[in-house]
Amino acid sequence: MPGRKGLSYFCFICYKILLEAIQRSRKRLNLKTQQAIKKKRKAFYHKAKKEARKIHTMKMSPKRISKKLGIPNSCPFKEELLHNAMKIRQAAKEEMEEKKQAQKEKKRLGKANNKSKKAKVPDDGLVLPKSYRNQLTI
């Protein structure tokens, strides 16, 4: 088949067609470009579904796949390395939980302070500048 130019040329043509379709002001397309777009979209979703199935059959979440620690069995200190990595992860988890607790506590105290400040401001209908409000005593 000497007339065939190859897959890279086909991809280039599809890219040109899609680029031209995007740049047009009107939304009408001829059937050839519509079918090309549908085909690309279908292939993309098919690939995504296939990846999701593959992850599901391995019973691993996508996050775990990227975080998996790859230490070869031939490494002499493999157990120590795994143990140290586990300690570091545990420490990071505890630190995150402490930060969350601190944030919750800060938020709770902030709400309590706001309520007490609102109660101290006199409500006699006067509107004073902020510089004078701090000098008022009840």
Backbone hydrogen bonds in HBPLUS format (Angstrom, degrees):
<---DONOR---> <-ACCEPTOR-->    atom                        ^
c    i                          cat <-CA-CA->   ^        H-A-AA   ^      H-
h    n   atom  resd res      DA  || num        DHA   H-A  angle D-A-AA Bond
n    s   type  num  typ     dist DA aas  dist angle  dist       angle   num
A0010-PHE N   A0006-GLY O   3.26 MM   4  6.56 152.0  2.35 139.8 147.6     1
A0011-CYS N   A0007-LEU O   2.89 MM   4  6.21 158.7  1.93 156.0 161.1     2
A0012-PHE N   A0008-SER O   2.98 MM   4  6.20 152.9  2.06 142.2 149.8     3
A0013-ILE N   A0009-TYR O   2.93 MM   4  6.22 154.1  2.00 147.8 154.5     4
A0014-CYS N   A0010-PHE O   2.90 MM   4  6.20 162.3  1.93 152.9 157.6     5
A0015-TYR N   A0011-CYS O   2.88 MM   4  6.08 156.7  1.94 147.2 153.8     6
A0016-LYS N   A0012-PHE O   2.95 MM   4  6.21 157.4  2.00 147.0 152.9     7
A0017-ILE N   A0013-ILE O   2.89 MM   4  6.17 159.5  1.94 153.2 158.8     8
A0018-LEU N   A0014-CYS O   2.89 MM   4  6.11 166.0  1.91 153.6 157.1     9
A0019-LEU N   A0015-TYR O   2.86 MM   4  5.99 160.0  1.90 150.2 156.3    10
A0020-GLU N   A0016-LYS O   2.89 MM   4  6.04 157.1  1.94 147.2 153.4    11
A0021-ALA N   A0017-ILE O   2.90 MM   4  6.12 151.4  1.99 145.4 153.8    12
A0022-ILE N   A0018-LEU O   2.95 MM   4  6.19 149.2  2.05 146.7 154.5    13
A0023-GLN N   A0019-LEU O   3.08 MM   4  6.28 153.7  2.16 145.4 152.0    14
A0034-GLN N   A0030-ASN O   3.12 MM   4  6.41 161.9  2.16 153.5 159.2    15
A0035-GLN N   A0031-LEU O   2.86 MM   4  6.03 165.6  1.88 154.6 157.6    16
A0036-ALA N   A0032-LYS O   3.02 MM   4  6.24 152.4  2.09 142.2 150.2    17
A0037-ILE N   A0033-THR O   2.93 MM   4  6.15 160.0  1.97 152.0 156.3    18
A0038-LYS N   A0034-GLN O   2.92 MM   4  6.19 164.0  1.95 152.4 157.1    19
A0039-LYS N   A0035-GLN O   2.88 MM   4  6.02 158.7  1.92 147.8 153.7    20
A0040-LYS N   A0036-ALA O   3.02 MM   4  6.24 160.9  2.06 148.0 152.5    21
A0041-ARG N   A0037-ILE O   2.93 MM   4  6.14 165.5  1.95 154.8 158.9    22
A0042-LYS N   A0038-LYS O   2.85 MM   4  6.01 162.9  1.88 152.0 156.9    23
A0043-ALA N   A0039-LYS O   2.95 MM   4  6.15 159.4  2.00 148.5 154.0    24
A0044-PHE N   A0040-LYS O   2.95 MM   4  6.18 156.4  2.01 149.2 155.7    25
A0045-TYR N   A0041-ARG O   3.01 MM   4  6.29 169.4  2.02 157.3 158.7    26
A0046-HIS N   A0042-LYS O   2.89 MM   4  5.98 155.8  1.95 147.2 154.9    27
A0047-LYS N   A0043-ALA O   2.98 MM   4  6.11 157.2  2.03 145.8 151.3    28
A0048-ALA N   A0044-PHE O   3.01 MM   4  6.31 157.0  2.06 148.7 155.2    29
A0049-LYS N   A0045-TYR O   2.90 MM   4  6.12 162.0  1.93 152.3 156.6    30
A0050-LYS N   A0046-HIS O   2.98 MM   4  6.15 156.1  2.03 146.2 153.0    31
A0051-GLU N   A0047-LYS O   3.01 MM   4  6.29 157.1  2.07 149.2 154.5    32
A0052-ALA N   A0048-ALA O   3.00 MM   4  6.27 158.4  2.05 147.8 153.8    33
A0053-ARG N   A0049-LYS O   2.88 MM   4  6.15 155.5  1.94 150.8 157.3    34
A0054-LYS N   A0050-LYS O   2.96 MM   4  6.18 155.6  2.02 146.2 153.0    35
A0055-ILE N   A0051-GLU O   2.97 MM   4  6.26 158.9  2.01 152.4 157.3    36
A0056-HIS N   A0052-ALA O   2.91 MM   4  6.10 156.3  1.97 145.0 152.2    37
A0057-THR N   A0053-ARG O   2.86 MM   4  6.09 155.4  1.92 152.8 158.6    38
A0058-MET N   A0054-LYS O   3.18 MM   4  6.41 144.1  2.32 139.8 148.7    39
A0060-MET N   A0055-ILE O   3.33 MM   5  5.81 170.3  2.34 153.5 156.2    40
A0059-LYS N   A0056-HIS O   3.01 MM   3  4.85 145.9  2.13  95.8 106.5    41
A0065-ILE N   A0061-SER O   3.36 MM   4  6.70 149.1  2.47 150.9 158.9    42
A0067-LYS N   A0063-LYS O   3.23 MM   4  6.45 145.6  2.36 144.6 154.4    43
A0075-CYS N   A0072-PRO O   3.16 MM   3  5.66 163.6  2.19 112.4 117.6    44
A0081-LEU N   A0077-PHE O   3.01 MM   4  6.26 165.2  2.04 157.4 161.7    45
A0082-LEU N   A0078-LYS O   2.93 MM   4  6.16 165.2  1.96 156.8 160.6    46
A0083-HIS N   A0079-GLU O   2.90 MM   4  6.05 157.9  1.95 147.4 154.1    47
A0084-ASN N   A0080-GLU O   2.85 MM   4  6.09 161.8  1.88 154.4 158.9    48
A0085-ALA N   A0081-LEU O   2.92 MM   4  6.11 159.1  1.96 148.6 154.7    49
A0086-MET N   A0082-LEU O   2.92 MM   4  6.13 153.7  1.98 146.3 153.5    50
A0087-LYS N   A0083-HIS O   2.99 MM   4  6.30 154.2  2.06 146.5 153.3    51
A0088-ILE N   A0084-ASN O   2.96 MM   4  6.24 161.2  2.00 151.4 156.1    52
A0089-ARG N   A0085-ALA O   2.98 MM   4  6.22 161.5  2.01 149.5 154.3    53
A0090-GLN N   A0086-MET O   2.91 MM   4  6.11 160.5  1.95 149.0 154.6    54
A0091-ALA N   A0087-LYS O   2.86 MM   4  6.10 161.2  1.90 153.2 158.1    55
A0092-ALA N   A0088-ILE O   2.95 MM   4  6.16 156.6  2.00 148.0 154.5    56
A0093-LYS N   A0089-ARG O   2.91 MM   4  6.19 155.0  1.98 149.3 156.1    57
A0094-GLU N   A0090-GLN O   2.95 MM   4  6.23 164.6  1.97 153.8 157.3    58
A0095-GLU N   A0091-ALA O   2.93 MM   4  6.11 157.2  1.98 147.2 153.8    59
A0096-MET N   A0092-ALA O   2.96 MM   4  6.19 156.1  2.02 146.6 152.8    60
A0097-GLU N   A0093-LYS O   2.96 MM   4  6.27 157.4  2.01 151.6 157.8    61
A0098-GLU N   A0094-GLU O   2.90 MM   4  6.16 155.5  1.96 149.3 156.1    62
A0099-LYS N   A0095-GLU O   2.96 MM   4  6.22 156.0  2.02 147.9 154.2    63
A0100-LYS N   A0096-MET O   2.95 MM   4  6.24 155.9  2.01 147.4 154.0    64
A0101-GLN N   A0097-GLU O   2.92 MM   4  6.19 161.0  1.96 150.3 155.0    65
A0102-ALA N   A0098-GLU O   2.88 MM   4  6.11 159.2  1.92 149.4 155.4    66
A0103-GLN N   A0099-LYS O   2.88 MM   4  6.12 156.3  1.93 149.2 155.6    67
A0104-LYS N   A0100-LYS O   2.90 MM   4  6.19 159.9  1.94 151.9 157.3    68
A0105-GLU N   A0101-GLN O   2.90 MM   4  6.12 162.0  1.93 151.8 156.8    69
A0106-LYS N   A0102-ALA O   2.85 MM   4  6.01 160.5  1.89 149.3 155.0    70
A0107-LYS N   A0103-GLN O   2.86 MM   4  6.04 157.9  1.91 148.5 154.7    71
A0108-ARG N   A0104-LYS O   2.88 MM   4  6.09 157.6  1.93 148.1 154.5    72
A0109-LEU N   A0105-GLU O   2.89 MM   4  6.12 163.5  1.92 153.0 157.0    73
A0110-GLY N   A0106-LYS O   2.87 MM   4  5.98 152.2  1.94 144.0 152.4    74
A0111-LYS N   A0107-LYS O   3.03 MM   4  6.28 153.1  2.11 147.0 152.8    75
A0112-ALA N   A0108-ARG O   3.13 MM   4  6.42 156.4  2.19 145.3 151.6    76
A0113-ASN N   A0109-LEU O   2.92 MM   4  6.16 159.0  1.96 151.7 157.1    77
A0114-ASN N   A0110-GLY O   2.99 MM   4  6.15 154.2  2.05 144.9 151.9    78
A0115-LYS N   A0111-LYS O   3.12 MM   4  6.36 153.7  2.20 145.9 151.9    79
A0116-SER N   A0112-ALA O   3.17 MM   4  6.46 158.8  2.22 147.6 152.7    80
A0117-LYS N   A0113-ASN O   2.95 MM   4  6.15 155.7  2.01 150.7 157.3    81
A0118-LYS N   A0114-ASN O   3.06 MM   4  6.20 155.8  2.12 145.5 151.5    82
A0119-ALA N   A0115-LYS O   3.24 MM   4  6.46 144.7  2.37 140.8 149.5    83
A0120-LYS N   A0117-LYS O   3.23 MM   3  5.30 131.9  2.47  97.6 109.5    84
A0132-TYR N   A0129-PRO O   3.10 MM   3  5.62 137.2  2.29 111.7 121.8    85
A0133-ARG N   A0129-PRO O   3.26 MM   4  6.56 147.1  2.37 147.9 157.5    86
A0135-GLN N   A0132-TYR O   3.07 MM   3  5.30 135.5  2.28 103.6 115.6    87
A0136-LEU N   A0133-ARG O   3.38 MM   3  5.49 149.1  2.49 100.4 108.6    88
